[in-house]
Amino acid sequence: MLDIPNDIDHLRAVDNAHHLHPFTDHKSLHEGRVRVITRAEGVWIWDGDGQRLLDGMAGLWCVNAGYSQPTLVEAAARQMATLPYYNCFFSSTTPAVAALSERLARMSPAGLNHVFYASSGSEAVDSALRIARQFWKLQGKPEKRIIVSREYGYHGSTIAGASVSGMTDMHKQAGDLPDFHQVMTPYTWRDAGDLSPEEFGLKAAQSLEAYIQQVGADKIAAFIGEPIQGAGGVIIPPDSYWPEIQRICRAHDILLIADEVICGYGRLGAMFGSDVYGIQPDLMTTAKGITSGYVPLSALFVGDRVAETFIEQGGEFYHGFTYSGHPVACAVALANLDVIDSQNLVGAAERQGATLLAGLRDALGDHPLVSEIRGRGLMIALELAEDKAGHKPYASSRKVGLTCRNFATEEGLVMRACRDTMVLAPPLVISDEEVGLVVERAARAIDRTWGQIKAG
Ligand SMILES: *Cc1c(COP(=O)(O)O)cnc(C)c1O
């Protein structure tokens, strides 16, 4: 056995000395105390101090099958022993990647029959953008370059990812590539005003059409959006939104990219978000839940029109990664898809999502701090607001969401704060009893947050 030291104080010290963390305020991390996570089982994680936490975020929305699925571990070990690595450059393939491609094509929405692989959601998004622009070049329309996305979208953290994402601070820091533009998002709770949800969904979608009319469809390559926005705060569109986006993209011949890095593989109580909303994307990015996070893998689905253009026209497309189609990752994905099927995790997401939503509404529907509780499958959000009826959040300097998140951790629940929107997205294997614990602990965290606010 490889010996990784287990003296927690020592690990904390060397981490502090040598590890630059992702998405972190480095100064405050260094002033505080890093949590060392040492093991996990089912929906539970343990830290080095011995505290057991219910992981209400499935890691980063990815551990859909939970932390202890032996068949994923066995698939990795078997593949590592047989062929730990080979690439798919230079006319090669491997059994795992070929078999996974066939399986993914079979389960994907209609018209998506080819798959391109990478290791992360960011790389899948970057690949989708490159393929979209190259597609239009192959069509003799090299001017079609602009990528349209939405406020509060999250599409990864490379320079292209930050440019296409609509998280304001991140975009300002790094998102300065040309030929990217953002339109409105259907954030009903915040922005619908007097409109009905259906009217508001149309209005938000039509912000895309207004932009197209302003710059011209001959300049625009693609529109990208998450079926339900994740990191932006579980923003769920009204039912009128996606059909209108689909109509606009078709009418103006703009490629539609569904970023399903979170929605894909069951979380919404359907295999894909595109299935939920009847979206027929030209490109569809997936990652996270494809291996339940056990190893890194992303799969970009390429629609027939785009794939056939590349295949018919030929000419090298200079794009790929050393780990595109990594055999170990593909073997784990195949085992993970077996678990999703055999344990009916898609049905579980629908059922437990409904139970959790009902439980939260029961416990917190009348709470003075909670303005809305919304969800679809196991993607759930609670809006904490200063003006509950007027849908007005607290000043961001009050850090209400962060306070609530910290109380939740003390209560033994991992919950995430996107601004003051509290988010829950637990593993799909969560039991009835564990759903009950999430409700209890979330309610205590919100009560304590309210207590602190009242105390001034
Ligand atoms: C997480 C995420 C990404 C980025 O994936 P990484 O694996 O972190 O690069 C892209 N799009 C969406 C919708 C995501 O949630």
The ligand as an SDF file (V2000), in Angstrom:
LIG
                    3D

 15 15  0  0  0  0  0  0  0  0999 V2000
  -18.6360   22.2690  -13.4990 C   0  0  0  0  0  0  0  0  0  0  0  0
  -19.1250   22.7880  -14.7940 C   0  0  0  0  0  0  0  0  0  0  0  0
  -18.2710   23.0140  -15.8710 C   0  0  0  0  0  0  0  0  0  0  0  0
  -16.7750   22.8800  -15.7550 C   0  0  0  0  0  0  0  0  0  0  0  0
  -16.3870   21.5820  -15.4920 O   0  0  0  0  0  0  0  0  0  0  0  0
  -14.8960   21.3050  -14.9250 P   0  0  0  0  0  0  0  0  0  0  0  0
  -14.8190   19.8070  -14.9170 O   0  0  0  0  0  0  0  0  0  0  0  0
  -14.8320   21.9170  -13.5620 O   0  0  0  0  0  0  0  0  0  0  0  0
  -13.9470   21.9220  -15.8600 O   0  0  0  0  0  0  0  0  0  0  0  0
  -18.8250   23.4020  -17.0820 C   0  0  0  0  0  0  0  0  0  0  0  0
  -20.1570   23.5720  -17.2140 N   0  0  0  0  0  0  0  0  0  0  0  0
  -21.0090   23.3760  -16.1940 C   0  0  0  0  0  0  0  0  0  0  0  0
  -22.4700   23.5410  -16.4210 C   0  0  0  0  0  0  0  0  0  0  0  0
  -20.5290   22.9950  -14.9390 C   0  0  0  0  0  0  0  0  0  0  0  0
  -21.3660   22.8420  -13.9230 O   0  0  0  0  0  0  0  0  0  0  0  0
  1  2  1  0
  2  3  1  0
  2 14  2  0
  3  4  1  0
  3 10  2  0
  4  5  1  0
  5  6  1  0
  6  7  2  0
  6  8  1  0
  6  9  1  0
 10 11  1  0
 11 12  2  0
 12 13  1  0
 12 14  1  0
 14 15  1  0
M  END
$$$$
